[in-house]
Amino acid sequence: GLFTMELEQELLSAEIDMAVHSLKDLPTELPEGLEIAAFCERQDPRDVFISRDGVSLRELPPDSVLGTSSLRRKTQLQYFRPDLNFTDLRGNLETRWRKLQQSSEIAGIVLAAAGVLRLGWGDRITEYIPEDILLPAVGQGVIAVEIASARMDIRQILKPLNHPETELAVRAERSFLRFLEGGCQVPIGALATVNGEKVRLKGIVAGLDGSVVLEASQDGSHPETVGETLAEKMKLLGAKELLADIRRQNSDV
């Protein structure tokens, strides 16, 4: 919410007509009087690995250091390779790329494919990380346009930009995150696919040390119901207790 608050205040005061966001930065509960008017067609939702020496994740030597500040990425990659180490890496993509080039310690960085591709950096990607190793963040790869709910004129203008299949997928993902009461400080991943009127949603919750990963999927025709049902399924697997423990650990830091 810290990323979007100023823009949303300007939407409500009619200083701006619309706000363009990376959907994964938008909280699942929007302020009263605001809505998403367009979900643009999804770019590749996967994460990518950019290696300093062109070495893949599987080929990295033990104790290699990866740069990422994402708990979701750290925990899932630790589950995949418990011998890897991680260092926080913040800033925009150009800053992260520069830090990789300047560091003798960092073996590679993990980023969202969509941002890398939008910058035209496809040739820098060492590998696209499969979803069975690293499930993306909710809404990853989607550009969303937020407006004031009262602005019927702007909603009509944006209507051609909305991609129905993308909308169904991310509505399911955001419902899952909302009913799990998750956010950017908890390692939750989700990805929905749409086939006709059917939505298939896969979700994951990981422990902070990467030793525990809870995973489940759900099919259905109503995206919000699919998300809620999967969240309840994950809670039965122990996600509620795992997330509570993660929040306690985060508050102690």
Secondary structure as GFF3:
##gff-version 3
##sequence-region A 1 253
A	DSSP	alpha_helix	5	12	.	.	.	ID=ss1
A	DSSP	beta_strand	19	22	.	.	.	ID=ss2
A	DSSP	three_ten_helix	23	25	.	.	.	ID=ss3
A	DSSP	beta_strand	34	39	.	.	.	ID=ss4
A	DSSP	beta_strand	47	51	.	.	.	ID=ss5
A	DSSP	beta_strand	65	67	.	.	.	ID=ss6
A	DSSP	alpha_helix	71	80	.	.	.	ID=ss7
A	DSSP	beta_strand	85	87	.	.	.	ID=ss8
A	DSSP	alpha_helix	93	102	.	.	.	ID=ss9
A	DSSP	beta_strand	106	112	.	.	.	ID=ss10
A	DSSP	alpha_helix	113	118	.	.	.	ID=ss11
A	DSSP	three_ten_helix	122	124	.	.	.	ID=ss12
A	DSSP	beta_strand	127	128	.	.	.	ID=ss13
A	DSSP	beta_strand	143	148	.	.	.	ID=ss14
A	DSSP	alpha_helix	152	158	.	.	.	ID=ss15
A	DSSP	three_ten_helix	159	161	.	.	.	ID=ss16
A	DSSP	alpha_helix	164	180	.	.	.	ID=ss17
A	DSSP	beta_strand	188	195	.	.	.	ID=ss18
A	DSSP	beta_strand	198	206	.	.	.	ID=ss19
A	DSSP	beta_strand	213	220	.	.	.	ID=ss20
A	DSSP	alpha_helix	223	237	.	.	.	ID=ss21
A	DSSP	alpha_helix	239	252	.	.	.	ID=ss22
###
